[in-house]
């Protein structure tokens, strides 16, 4: 099997994997991310092995399909990244809100402060 064909197959597998929804469960999400990293590493290793441009017409067609799939893979990766970043921000806000409920007098508050307008 040619190298271009292997890259094409790995790209298809990666694309189908990225089209699945990100799991809600944190453990499954971590497993999803590690599996995604593994698939990306395998594909990257295959791409680095390419030394010359595709020679046959079949390889040229596969290369065109790989380029199209690569664009879609990039968009899906950006989408997954945004989703993960949004979840991280949401978790940070939940932690901060939880801390405010646990200790409401911690930190600066503007309530009950007297400001002297005379400048003394």
N, C-alpha and C positions, 0 to 999 in steps of 0.2 A: 504494500500500500504506500502510495506516495505521501510525502510530508504535507503537501497542500491538502490532500484528502483527510489526513489526520486532523489538521487544524480546522478544517471545515466541520468535521464531526464534533470536535471539542467545542467549537463555537456554537453549534446547534444545541449541544447538551447544556452549555452555559446559558444560552438564551432561554431555553425552556425552564431552567432552574430559576432564572431571574423573573420570569413571568409569574411564578407562584407568589402568593402573598407572604409578607413577613409575619412569622408567628407572634402571637401575643404573649405567650409564656416566656419569661426571661431565659430559662434553661434551653428551651427549644430555639429561641432567638440566637443565643450564643452558638449553639450547634449549627444553625443555619449560616451564621457569619463565618464560622471556621470552615464549613464545607464550601462556601463561596470562595474563600481565600485559597483553598486547595485547588478548586477548579481553575481559578485565575492563574495560579502558579503553574499548573500543568500546561495551560494554553500559552502562557508566556514562554515557558521553556521550549515548546514546539516552535513558536514564532522566532525565537532566537536562533534556532537551528537552520533557518532558511538562509541559503548562501547565494542562490541565483534566482532570477525571475522565472515564473512558470513558463514551461516550454510548449507543452501540448495545448490544443484547443480546450480540452476538458479541464486542464489545470487553470487555464485563463478564466474560464467560466466560473470555476470554483472560487478563484481569487476574487472575482467581482462579487460573488455571493457573500464571501467572507467580509469584504469591505462594507457591504450593506448591513450584514449582521452586526459588524463591529459598531456601526453608528447606533443601532438599536440597543446594543449591549451597553454602550456608553450612556445613553439616555436612561436606561433602567438602573444602572449603577448610581447615577446622580440622584434619581428618584429615591432609591433605597437609602442612600446617604442622607438625604434631606429628612426622610421619615425617621431614621435613627437619631439624627440631631434634634429633631422636634421632640422625640421621646426623652432624650437626655435633658433638654431644657425643661420639659414638663416635670420630670422627676426632681430636678433641682428646685423648681418652684414649690413642689409638694413638700420637700424637706424644709425649705425656708418657712413656709406657712406652718408646718408642724412645730418648728422651733419657736415661732411667735406665740403659738398657743401654749406651749410648755412653759415658757418664761416670757410673759407679756411685758415685763418691766426691763428687760435686757435691751440695751441699745438706746440711742437718742430718741426722745419723743418731743413733740412741740406742745403737748398739752401741759397745762399747769406752770408754764414758764412766764415770768413777768419780765417784760422788756421796759427799761427805764427810758423814756423819751427825752428826758432833760439832758442826758449826756454827762451825768455826774460820775 
